[in-house]
């Protein structure tokens, strides 16, 4: 990986980390500076679990639900954050950054996913590189959950 790409990866990871720290401290003005005003948003999960939307729009306080990342990975211009709070809340967030600003957010909440990078070199599609990710539902014997493949 070229040094410039490594620098961008580290910068993107630091930006997303700053977003979660801002959320946990209730510093919404800091959070607002990190997100594009025309943020593209995609949500998959139970409607009552749209906690991030409620926090970012000011509909709910940051104390109603706390997002505590357990892992943060960077793939290209995406930062993938995973968190869980026992059996009641499991989430994966995919943040896409352009020039140091978050422009897209995909949220998977209580879909019981573990996201793995299954193509470390990406795929060549229409002259653009994509990385494919595949979910692995937990506890297959007690749940009927579909698998999920993300193309980043």
C-alpha positions in Angstrom: 0.0 0.0 0.0 1.5 3.4 -1.0 2.3 5.8 1.9 -0.3 8.3 0.7 -3.0 5.6 0.8 -1.9 4.6 4.3 -2.1 8.2 5.4 -5.7 8.6 3.9 -6.7 5.3 5.6 -5.4 6.5 9.0 -7.0 9.9 8.5 -10.4 8.4 7.6 -10.2 6.1 10.6 -9.4 9.0 12.9 -12.4 11.0 11.5 -14.8 8.2 12.2 -13.2 7.6 15.6 -13.7 11.3 16.4 -17.4 11.0 15.3 -18.0 8.3 17.8 -16.2 10.2 20.6 -18.3 13.2 19.8 -21.4 11.2 19.9 -20.6 9.6 23.3 -19.7 13.0 24.8 -22.8 14.8 23.3 -20.6 17.1 21.2 -23.0 17.3 18.3 -21.4 20.4 16.8 -18.2 18.4 16.3 -20.1 15.5 14.8 -21.9 17.9 12.4 -18.6 19.2 11.1 -17.5 15.6 10.1 -20.6 14.8 8.0 -21.7 16.2 4.6 -24.9 18.2 4.7 -26.3 15.9 2.0 -25.3 12.6 3.7 -26.6 9.6 1.8 -28.2 7.3 4.4 -29.2 3.6 4.1 -30.6 1.6 7.0 -31.2 -2.1 7.4 -32.8 -3.4 10.5 -35.9 -3.1 12.7 -37.4 0.4 12.4 -37.4 1.0 16.2 -33.6 0.6 16.0 -32.9 3.7 14.0 -30.9 5.1 16.9 -28.2 6.8 14.8 -30.7 8.7 12.7 -32.5 9.9 15.8 -29.2 11.1 17.4 -27.9 12.8 14.3 -31.2 14.6 13.5 -31.6 15.7 17.2 -34.7 13.7 17.7 -33.1 11.7 20.5 -30.3 12.4 23.0 -26.9 10.7 22.7 -27.7 9.1 26.1 -30.7 7.1 24.8 -28.5 4.7 23.0 -24.7 4.6 23.2 -22.7 3.4 20.2 -19.5 1.9 21.5 -17.3 0.6 18.7 -15.7 -2.8 19.3 -13.7 -2.8 16.0 -12.9 -0.3 13.3 -11.5 -1.4 9.9 -10.6 0.7 6.9 -11.1 -0.6 3.3 -10.5 1.9 0.6 -12.6 5.0 1.3 -14.9 3.1 3.7 -14.5 2.7 7.4 -16.4 -0.2 8.8 -17.3 -0.1 12.5 -18.8 -3.0 14.5 -20.4 -2.9 17.9 -22.6 -5.0 20.2 -24.1 -4.6 23.6 -24.9 -8.1 24.7 -27.7 -10.1 22.9 -29.9 -7.0 22.5 -28.0 -4.8 20.1 -25.6 -5.7 17.3 -24.7 -3.3 14.6 -22.3 -2.7 11.7 -21.8 0.9 10.3 -20.2 1.5 6.9 -19.0 5.1 6.6 -17.8 6.4 3.2 -15.5 9.4 3.2 -14.5 11.8 0.3 -11.8 14.3 1.0 -12.0 13.9 4.7 -15.8 14.3 4.9 -18.4 11.5 5.6 -20.6 11.4 2.5 -22.4 8.1 2.9 -23.6 6.0 5.8 -24.9 2.4 5.8 -26.2 0.9 9.0 -27.1 -2.7 9.7 -28.7 -3.1 13.1 -29.6 -6.3 14.8 -29.1 -8.3 11.6 -26.5 -10.5 13.5 -23.8 -10.0 11.0 -20.0 -10.5 11.2 -18.6 -8.8 8.2 -15.4 -10.3 6.7 -13.3 -9.1 3.8 -13.3 -12.0 1.3 -11.5 -10.2 -1.5 -8.4 -8.3 -0.2 -7.4 -7.2 -3.6 -10.8 -6.0 -4.7 -12.6 -6.8 -8.0 -12.2 -5.0 -11.2 -15.6 -3.9 -12.3 -16.1 -1.1 -15.0 -12.5 0.1 -14.2 -13.3 0.7 -10.6 -12.1 -1.5 -7.6 -14.7 -2.9 -5.3 -14.2 -5.1 -2.3 -16.8 -7.8 -1.5 -17.8 -8.5 2.1 -19.8 -11.4 3.3 -21.8 -11.7 6.5 -21.9 -14.7 8.7 -25.1 -14.9 10.9 -24.4 -15.9 14.4 -26.3 -18.7 16.2 -27.7 -20.3 13.0 -29.6 -23.0 14.9 -31.9 -20.5 16.8 -32.4 -17.9 14.1 -33.6 -17.7 10.6 -31.3 -15.0 9.2 -30.3 -14.3 5.6 -26.7 -14.0 4.6 -25.6 -10.6 3.3 -22.9 -9.6 0.8 -21.7 -6.0 0.8 -19.8 -4.6 -2.2 -17.8 -1.7 -1.0 
